[in-house]
Amino acid sequence: MDNWLTWIHRWHIGSWGNPYEGGGRPGKGIVSYGLSPNRQRPMAGFISKGFWNVVRRSKNQVLFFIPPLAIAYGAMEWAIERNEFLNSKQGRALYGDSEE
């Protein structure tokens, strides 16, 4: 009977069924996965290389971004000035009778 108890309790499963805690029996056919160094340190080199990478990539996009922004800003400034003029005393005197 004593042999039977030692055979049953030969392998400690671990608390809450964790076989790797407490020296449990090594698993058969278990595949373990790990993370690559890039996944472990996603911000590595961000300060030294990341800023210059942003500058380089932004420099290539300036012509796609700045001209439309400047055109939109100019159109908005013109529209604000035109609205203020049309709602002023001089604008009403000049265009008061006509509908635009």
FENTA-V623877 format. One record per residue. N is the residue number from 1. PSI is psi in whole degrees, 0 to 359 (* if undefined). Layout:
n = (N,N)
psi = (PSI,PSI)
This chain:
n = (1,2,3,4,5,6,7,8,9,10,11,12,13,14,15,16,17,18,19,20,21,22,23,24,25,26,27,28,29,30,31,32,33,34,35,36,37,38,39,40,41,42,43,44,45,46,47,48,49,50,51,52,53,54,55,56,57,58,59,60,61,62,63,64,65,66,67,68,69,70,71,72,73,74,75,76,77,78,79,80,81,82,83,84,85,86,87,88,89,90,91,92,93,94,95,96,97,98,99,100)
psi = (325,322,319,319,321,327,321,318,23,321,124,124,331,166,139,31,16,109,345,353,133,22,45,176,134,139,148,133,22,127,129,144,152,169,144,161,329,326,330,328,77,339,15,128,9,317,315,322,334,320,315,331,321,319,314,316,327,325,325,343,1,317,342,345,312,310,314,325,317,320,317,320,316,318,321,319,317,317,321,315,318,319,317,323,315,333,5,175,319,320,321,324,324,317,20,326,334,149,136,*)
